[in-house]
Amino acid sequence: MLEIVLRAAANPDRIAFRSESGTTTYEQLLQRSASLAAALLGDASDLGEERIAFLVRGGEDYAALQWGIWRAGGVAVPLNRGAAMGEFLHVLRTAGVIRVVADQPGAALLEACAAAGALITTFDGLQGGAIAASLPEVDAGRRAMIVFTSGTTSKPKGSVATHANIVAMMSGMEQAWGWRAEDCIPLFLPLHHVHGIVNVLGCALWVGACVEAFEGFRQEQVLRRVEEGAYSVFMAVPTIYVKLIKALEDLPEAQRAAVCAAFGRMRLMVSGSAALPVTVHQRWEELTGQRLLERYGMTEIGMALSNPLVGERRSGSVGLPMPGVSIRLVDEAGKEIASEDAPGEIQVRGPAVFLEYWNNPDATAASFTADGWFRTGDVAIRERGYYRIMGRQSVDIIKSGGYKLSALEIEGVLLEHPQIAECAVLGIPDQTWGEVVSAVVVVREHGVLDEPGLRAWCEKQMSTYKQPRRFLFVPGLPRNAMGKVVKPGLRALFQA
């Protein structure tokens, strides 16, 4: 029997899901998933790793169906409710899906999927059946889930995780972040990405904790529940923390103090899926007293690096390797980097690393080194033992004047400007420099900013940085060399 099912069976009376309409115990979740497994099986004894795509509301329904697919021997393929029809079809065709399970809103979105040869089954139509007398034995090495990548460098690929991979992800986070049965967490993240599927939903159910699910991020509802002391763990992306900061700042003073104090009492608050600007990290700590835990992971590997639960959490850093995870940095020549302060590609090895890209052996082979390390395509630097992400090799590393610049680092600096609300930094081809650094910035409401003013501010910032490699990660680069590369290429394009 699957280990997550065995764990749930050991906590039958604990609350798995809680909402305004009531609660669901682990025993009820097991019964629903067993009934759904029987309905999916029909007359078959084992789905034999049939890929079943599904689109149902987050929370109890999602978990029951996901477990039902697994317990029937199938492979779960979660779909994105916000995807365009072409994206749906790409997922279904790539994964070879012949059955899609959807709730009523999802079924309406998927009507045209018949073009891909997929049979649409309504979620309601699967429910209410008898529990099978027996379900297949599903080995941990079998395929469990296909999650499609973001497609930053090509069309999204189907990353295949086995049951053993998923267990390794969840057990690593349980150990690193102190997950326990007494925890309760809100779930508002998308459930077609590992962040929501595994980090929040999977980990909570793995330890017997409680989940409160929302259909997307419902800020007022979430803040009300936070003030009521409903949660001990909170996980979100940087954008949500930015929205929450604004919401907190707009609250009446007494209510702001109460909500901030409630955030401060939480056991753990995590930020991930994108770089957290230092200014956001600092402002959140000022408001709530919570020092956010930043971590690094991706679809293919789960979580690989994390700031510690107990110990120093450095803003702008993603910390140290997770339990069971091996990390190395490799230069462009393929040589492992042993020293600190030198950038290299992050390569990962461990039991959480995915099995393959579905039906794409060439991409799978290209993603691993000859000695079995997964090539992430992300560049990082190690500083006093902790890792800091510079960005994707393909899009975030700007090569200018013979130096490597991190677009993420420059964005982080620009966001310190009091008039800049958002920004994006990119490299523009240039005959002299190779690439020049260009910034697209969004000025704050009622803010005033012009190019000469921004250039002057950048020059002042660079002259006062205590860390000479804030922009350039080149060992031994003298402080006064920074401006020679960055400033001539900085051209700000303003967007109202």
C-alpha positions as MATLAB code, in Angstrom:
seq = 'MLEIVLRAAANPDRIAFRSESGTTTYEQLLQRSASLAAALLGDASDLGEERIAFLVRGGEDYAALQWGIWRAGGVAVPLNRGAAMGEFLHVLRTAGVIRVVADQPGAALLEACAAAGALITTFDGLQGGAIAASLPEVDAGRRAMIVFTSGTTSKPKGSVATHANIVAMMSGMEQAWGWRAEDCIPLFLPLHHVHGIVNVLGCALWVGACVEAFEGFRQEQVLRRVEEGAYSVFMAVPTIYVKLIKALEDLPEAQRAAVCAAFGRMRLMVSGSAALPVTVHQRWEELTGQRLLERYGMTEIGMALSNPLVGERRSGSVGLPMPGVSIRLVDEAGKEIASEDAPGEIQVRGPAVFLEYWNNPDATAASFTADGWFRTGDVAIRERGYYRIMGRQSVDIIKSGGYKLSALEIEGVLLEHPQIAECAVLGIPDQTWGEVVSAVVVVREHGVLDEPGLRAWCEKQMSTYKQPRRFLFVPGLPRNAMGKVVKPGLRALFQA';
ca = [
       0.000    0.000    0.000;
       1.198    3.529   -0.753;
       2.988    5.101    2.190;
       0.862    8.255    2.174;
      -2.251    6.061    2.460;
      -0.737    4.113    5.342;
       0.077    7.371    7.123;
      -3.469    8.648    6.648;
      -4.879    5.372    7.977;
      -2.857    5.905   11.160;
      -4.652    9.230   11.746;
      -8.279    8.406   10.872;
      -9.946   10.953   13.163;
      -7.658   13.899   12.475;
      -9.033   16.762   10.358;
      -7.536   16.753    6.865;
      -9.591   19.634    5.425;
     -11.501   22.437    7.039;
     -13.791   24.987    5.394;
     -16.851   27.112    6.122;
     -19.020   24.174    5.028;
     -17.461   21.687    7.436;
     -14.549   19.315    7.943;
     -13.187   16.154    6.358;
     -11.287   13.589    8.373;
      -8.472   11.423    7.055;
     -10.794    8.418    7.281;
     -13.344   10.180    5.064;
     -10.584   11.157    2.612;
      -9.464    7.528    2.413;
     -13.027    6.340    1.790;
     -13.619    8.898   -0.966;
     -10.320    8.121   -2.670;
     -11.029    4.375   -2.530;
     -14.464    4.907   -4.077;
     -12.987    7.072   -6.840;
     -10.269    4.479   -7.460;
     -12.944    1.790   -7.906;
     -14.886    3.984  -10.336;
     -11.760    4.696  -12.375;
     -10.864    1.003  -12.484;
     -14.249   -0.217  -13.658;
     -13.686   -3.829  -14.619;
      -9.894   -3.489  -14.655;
      -7.691   -4.696  -11.830;
      -4.970   -2.066  -12.347;
      -4.805    1.088  -14.482;
      -1.247    0.142  -15.388;
       0.045    3.728  -15.290;
      -2.699    5.132  -17.516;
      -2.291    8.901  -17.544;
      -5.451   10.542  -16.200;
      -5.662   14.320  -16.427;
      -7.898   16.149  -14.002;
      -9.291   19.586  -13.344;
     -11.222   19.940  -10.082;
     -11.364   22.543   -7.343;
      -8.471   22.638   -4.911;
      -8.663   20.984   -1.536;
     -10.606   17.883   -0.591;
     -11.868   17.064   -4.103;
      -8.397   17.443   -5.582;
      -6.740   15.269   -2.931;
      -9.422   12.556   -3.091;
      -9.132   12.316   -6.878;
      -5.328   12.459   -6.884;
      -5.200    9.636   -4.318;
      -7.898    7.747   -6.209;
      -5.822    7.831   -9.399;
      -2.753    6.658   -7.490;
      -4.589    3.900   -5.619;
      -5.985    2.595   -8.913;
      -2.466    2.402  -10.390;
      -2.775    5.479  -12.589;
      -0.594    8.514  -13.227;
      -2.075   11.861  -12.175;
      -1.766   14.731  -14.683;
      -3.025   17.964  -13.053;
      -4.335   20.640  -15.406;
      -4.240   24.412  -15.127;
      -7.698   25.974  -14.949;
      -6.298   29.188  -16.427;
      -4.693   27.524  -19.457;
      -5.714   28.283  -23.021;
      -7.181   25.501  -25.139;
      -3.917   25.065  -27.037;
      -2.099   24.536  -23.740;
      -4.654   21.938  -22.638;
      -4.244   20.092  -25.912;
      -0.434   20.179  -25.655;
      -0.576   18.552  -22.209;
      -3.091   15.893  -23.251;
      -1.307   14.979  -26.467;
       2.171   15.027  -24.955;
       1.169   12.852  -21.998;
      -0.968   10.515  -24.119;
      -4.062   11.177  -22.000;
      -7.232    9.373  -23.029;
      -9.355   10.249  -19.973;
      -9.927   13.623  -18.331;
     -11.848   14.049  -15.079;
     -13.308   17.510  -14.532;
     -15.822   19.226  -12.286;
     -18.605   21.237  -13.901;
     -16.631   24.488  -14.403;
     -13.682   22.447  -15.665;
     -15.820   20.333  -17.992;
     -17.083   23.492  -19.683;
     -13.477   24.533  -20.339;
     -12.518   21.135  -21.692;
     -15.284   20.455  -24.211;
     -12.954   21.022  -27.134;
     -10.454   18.519  -25.742;
     -12.312   15.807  -27.613;
     -10.140   16.974  -30.501;
      -7.227   15.299  -28.728;
      -9.140   12.049  -28.458;
      -9.703   12.388  -24.706;
     -12.862   11.163  -23.027;
     -14.250   13.745  -20.579;
     -15.626   12.245  -17.371;
     -17.445   14.451  -14.885;
     -16.167   14.355  -11.338;
     -19.710   14.093   -9.992;
     -20.303   11.063  -12.198;
     -17.391    9.215  -10.555;
     -18.547    9.809   -6.998;
     -20.867    7.848   -4.778;
     -19.942    4.368   -5.952;
     -19.015    1.392   -3.838;
     -15.512    0.926   -2.466;
     -13.679   -1.853   -4.272;
     -13.076   -5.059   -2.367;
      -9.410   -4.770   -3.294;
      -7.181   -2.240   -4.991;
      -3.920   -2.965   -6.813;
      -0.602   -3.007   -5.019;
       1.291    0.033   -6.301;
       5.055   -0.131   -5.978;
       6.930    3.019   -4.924;
       8.994    2.880   -8.100;
       5.975    3.288  -10.358;
       5.145    6.565  -12.057;
       2.789    8.724   -9.986;
       2.486   12.162  -11.543;
       3.315   14.213  -14.618;
       3.683   17.934  -13.958;
       4.451   20.133  -16.926;
       7.339   22.570  -16.720;
       6.913   26.298  -17.203;
       8.454   26.111  -20.664;
      10.978   28.947  -20.252;
      13.299   27.590  -22.946;
      10.962   25.430  -25.062;
       7.465   24.019  -25.047;
       6.498   22.690  -21.602;
       7.790   19.173  -20.958;
       6.055   16.541  -18.855;
       8.208   15.889  -15.794;
       7.515   12.395  -14.443;
       7.769   11.773  -10.690;
       7.517    8.310   -9.170;
       5.825    7.645   -5.846;
       9.306    7.289   -4.355;
      10.292   10.715   -5.732;
       7.251   12.332   -4.116;
       7.895   10.600   -0.785;
      11.498   11.862   -0.876;
      10.280   15.413   -1.511;
       7.767   15.332    1.345;
       9.988   13.588    3.872;
      12.804   16.040    3.108;
      10.527   19.001    3.809;
       9.142   17.322    6.919;
      12.678   17.044    8.268;
      13.928   20.449    7.119;
      10.887   22.525    8.067;
       9.591   20.645   11.096;
       6.183   19.726    9.660;
       3.938   18.149   12.304;
       0.386   16.873   12.690;
      -0.657   19.923   14.732;
       0.051   22.277   11.816;
      -2.622   24.027    9.768;
      -1.931   25.787    6.472;
      -3.975   27.778    3.953;
      -3.893   26.483    0.372;
      -4.365   29.135   -2.306;
      -1.488   28.311   -4.651;
      -2.166   26.726   -8.076;
      -2.375   22.946   -8.038;
      -0.621   22.338  -11.344;
       2.778   23.292   -9.861;
       4.922   21.456   -7.309;
       4.728   24.392   -4.876;
       1.017   23.887   -4.289;
       0.797   20.160   -5.030;
       3.687   18.922   -2.890;
       5.002   21.696   -0.632;
       1.594   22.671    0.728;
      -1.025   19.980    0.064;
       1.248   16.948   -0.056;
       3.342   17.806    3.002;
       0.330   18.682    5.128;
      -1.404   15.383    4.320;
       1.873   13.475    4.709;
       2.161   14.466    8.387;
      -1.560   14.399    9.251;
      -1.950   18.195    9.368;
      -4.969   20.333    8.395;
      -5.513   22.236    5.144;
      -7.859   25.156    4.503;
      -8.303   25.495    0.750;
      -9.295   28.636   -1.159;
     -10.163   29.044   -4.828;
      -7.193   31.242   -5.600;
      -5.793   33.896   -3.286;
      -8.748   35.453   -1.445;
      -6.935   38.198    0.408;
      -9.705   39.380    2.723;
     -10.695   35.838    3.706;
      -7.085   34.802    4.277;
      -6.333   37.865    6.409;
      -9.472   37.276    8.473;
      -8.464   33.682    9.152;
      -4.906   34.775    9.954;
      -6.247   37.263   12.508;
      -8.316   34.459   14.031;
      -5.138   32.449   14.553;
      -6.120   29.670   12.158;
      -2.674   28.849   10.764;
       0.744   27.791   11.990;
       2.410   27.517    8.567;
       2.105   29.858    5.587;
       3.597   29.421    2.104;
       3.296   31.927   -0.728;
       5.066   33.454   -3.704;
       6.724   36.898   -3.497;
       3.846   38.579   -5.356;
       1.441   37.552   -2.596;
       3.733   38.943    0.089;
       3.873   42.232   -1.843;
       0.056   42.322   -1.952;
      -0.173   41.461    1.735;
       2.252   44.243    2.673;
       0.094   46.789    0.867;
      -3.050   45.373    2.465;
      -1.507   45.526    5.928;
      -0.289   49.081    5.406;
      -3.807   50.120    4.348;
      -5.519   48.643    7.419;
      -6.554   50.810   10.385;
      -3.753   50.870   12.927;
      -5.423   48.659   15.538;
      -6.411   45.989   13.020;
      -3.002   46.109   11.347;
      -1.354   45.495   14.712;
      -3.642   42.522   15.391;
      -3.076   40.890   11.989;
       0.679   41.504   12.071;
       0.879   39.977   15.528;
      -1.036   36.929   14.259;
       1.433   36.518   11.394;
       4.239   36.853   13.918;
       2.900   33.943   15.979;
       3.087   31.479   13.084;
       5.633   28.696   13.355;
       6.932   29.062    9.803;
       6.470   31.360    6.809;
       8.035   30.416    3.470;
       8.538   32.296    0.201;
       9.336   30.529   -3.051;
       8.808   30.013   -6.797;
      10.544   33.319   -7.565;
      13.235   35.543   -6.122;
      12.110   37.509   -3.065;
      13.301   41.140   -3.258;
      15.378   42.143   -0.250;
      13.104   45.153    0.302;
      10.054   42.866    0.585;
      11.922   40.542    2.956;
      12.880   43.472    5.186;
       9.463   45.137    5.152;
       7.709   41.878    6.022;
       9.993   41.432    9.019;
       9.391   45.030   10.091;
       5.622   44.538    9.988;
       5.265   41.038   11.436;
       8.523   40.094   13.111;
       8.661   37.056   10.831;
      11.867   36.462    8.884;
      10.681   34.670    5.774;
      12.356   31.390    4.881;
      13.488   31.403    1.250;
      14.158   28.182   -0.609;
      14.938   26.948   -4.113;
      13.422   24.132   -6.112;
      11.934   23.250   -9.449;
       9.465   20.854  -11.033;
      12.051   18.182  -11.750;
      13.703   18.057   -8.325;
      11.264   19.342   -5.725;
      13.057   21.435   -3.097;
      16.853   21.434   -3.301;
      18.046   24.343   -1.158;
      16.570   26.072    1.871;
      17.411   28.559    4.544;
      17.333   26.763    7.903;
      14.280   26.445   10.113;
      16.546   27.187   13.085;
      19.568   29.355   12.399;
      20.530   32.244   10.165;
      18.130   33.116    7.346;
      19.799   35.427    4.866;
      17.674   37.626    2.656;
      18.532   37.096   -1.003;
      19.918   33.643   -0.238;
      18.329   30.212   -0.698;
      20.465   28.626    1.972;
      21.838   25.112    2.155;
      21.077   21.712    0.580;
      17.882   20.005    1.758;
      18.122   16.623    3.531;
      19.069   13.880    1.078;
      20.018   16.377   -1.653;
      23.515   16.746   -3.125;
      24.419   20.044   -4.811;
      27.377   21.120   -6.882;
      28.223   24.173   -8.994;
      29.811   23.615  -12.401;
      31.492   26.154  -14.681;
      30.975   26.471  -18.431;
      33.794   23.987  -19.078;
      31.995   21.349  -16.999;
      34.433   21.610  -14.093;
      33.115   21.541  -10.530;
      33.640   24.818   -8.652;
      35.163   24.244   -5.245;
      35.752   27.867   -4.243;
      33.238   30.424   -3.068;
      32.240   33.636   -4.870;
      32.362   32.030   -8.330;
      29.189   31.510  -10.390;
      28.238   28.132  -11.793;
      25.305   26.037  -12.896;
      23.462   24.259  -10.092;
      23.498   20.502  -10.558;
      21.474   18.208   -8.300;
      21.452   14.555   -7.318;
      19.189   12.717   -4.869;
      16.095   10.519   -4.476;
      13.670   13.378   -5.221;
      15.071   13.982   -8.739;
      12.493   13.103  -11.366;
      12.493    9.943  -13.467;
      12.181   11.357  -16.993;
      10.437   13.743  -19.347;
       7.455   11.806  -20.640;
       8.023   10.421  -24.129;
      11.045   12.682  -24.633;
      14.219   10.597  -24.228;
      16.422   13.165  -25.941;
      15.458   15.943  -23.524;
      15.842   13.522  -20.607;
      19.328   12.486  -21.676;
      20.390   16.094  -22.268;
      19.268   17.064  -18.769;
      21.676   14.705  -16.997;
      25.458   14.567  -16.916;
      27.304   11.357  -17.670;
      27.709   10.730  -13.937;
      23.999   11.241  -13.148;
      23.697   14.869  -12.014;
      20.618   16.819  -13.132;
      21.444   20.045  -14.945;
      19.068   22.707  -13.596;
      20.058   25.475  -16.014;
      20.126   27.876  -13.039;
      23.254   29.758  -12.046;
      24.179   30.372   -8.414;
      27.056   31.552   -6.304;
      28.137   30.258   -2.904;
      28.832   32.906   -0.259;
      29.956   31.910    3.239;
      28.407   28.497    2.700;
      24.979   29.695    1.539;
      23.810   29.641   -2.070;
      22.434   32.673   -3.876;
      20.597   32.371   -7.207;
      21.783   34.558  -10.075;
      19.128   33.343  -12.528;
      18.573   31.148  -15.533;
      21.579   30.586  -17.782;
      19.441   31.306  -20.822;
      17.642   34.494  -19.794;
      18.890   35.955  -16.504;
      22.659   35.995  -17.058;
      23.706   39.027  -19.092;
      27.159   38.933  -20.649;
      28.473   42.473  -20.940;
      32.030   43.616  -21.474;
      33.348   40.134  -20.696;
      31.552   39.949  -17.354;
      28.511   37.988  -16.236;
      25.748   40.104  -14.727;
      22.745   38.764  -12.864;
      19.503   40.346  -14.033;
      17.888   39.249  -10.763;
      20.519   41.079   -8.716;
      20.087   44.299  -10.673;
      16.303   44.035  -10.349;
      16.728   43.660   -6.601;
      18.786   46.863   -6.442;
      16.360   48.856   -8.592;
      13.478   47.791   -6.360;
      15.208   49.619   -3.505;
      14.435   52.899   -5.320;
      11.533   54.572   -3.502;
       9.724   55.440   -6.755;
       9.954   51.997   -8.427;
       7.123   49.530   -7.853;
       8.136   46.824  -10.331;
      10.926   46.243  -12.797;
      12.371   43.777  -15.267;
      16.004   43.733  -16.370;
      17.163   42.224  -19.644;
      20.185   42.170  -21.898;
      19.958   43.949  -25.263;
      22.458   42.983  -28.007;
      25.167   45.631  -28.423;
      28.090   45.769  -30.833;
      30.504   47.205  -28.260;
      29.506   45.497  -25.042;
      28.022   42.263  -26.375;
      24.923   43.012  -24.318;
      23.867   46.135  -22.470;
      21.680   46.099  -19.401;
      18.207   47.511  -19.954;
      15.556   48.042  -17.325;
      11.821   48.342  -17.757;
      10.380   49.906  -14.628;
       6.898   50.639  -13.324;
       6.749   53.858  -11.329;
       4.702   53.880   -8.141;
       1.326   55.603   -8.189;
       1.866   59.389   -8.152;
       5.600   58.722   -8.351;
       7.998   60.835  -10.435;
      11.109   59.409  -12.064;
      13.212   60.332  -15.064;
      16.264   58.755  -16.681;
      18.873   61.252  -15.422;
      17.529   60.901  -11.896;
      17.667   57.115  -12.074;
      21.199   57.155  -13.475;
      22.333   59.481  -10.659;
      20.678   57.234   -8.065;
      22.368   54.138   -9.530;
      25.758   55.839   -9.424;
      25.229   56.776   -5.778;
      24.117   53.259   -4.898;
      27.126   51.679   -6.556;
      29.511   54.031   -4.797;
      28.125   53.115   -1.375;
      27.697   49.331   -1.644;
      29.647   47.469    0.986;
      29.765   44.372   -1.230;
      31.734   45.210   -4.388;
      30.173   42.333   -6.301;
      26.544   43.328   -5.787;
      26.171   43.610   -9.558;
      29.120   41.628  -10.824;
      30.110   38.221   -9.518;
      33.764   38.288  -10.546;
      36.311   37.356   -7.848;
      38.742   40.163   -7.181;
      36.928   42.778   -9.260;
      37.844   46.205   -7.856;
      34.988   48.359   -6.587;
      35.488   51.097   -9.175;
      35.138   48.616  -12.048;
      31.454   48.101  -11.329;
      30.277   51.267  -13.006;
      32.440   50.701  -16.066;
      30.296   47.758  -17.059;
      26.898   48.457  -15.590;
      26.328   52.172  -15.930;
      27.090   52.650  -19.645;
      24.562   49.954  -20.436;
      21.784   50.994  -18.095;
      18.934   52.458  -20.068;
      15.660   52.850  -18.214;
      12.414   52.570  -20.174;
       9.548   53.918  -18.137;
       6.081   52.448  -18.105;
       3.269   54.328  -16.381;
];
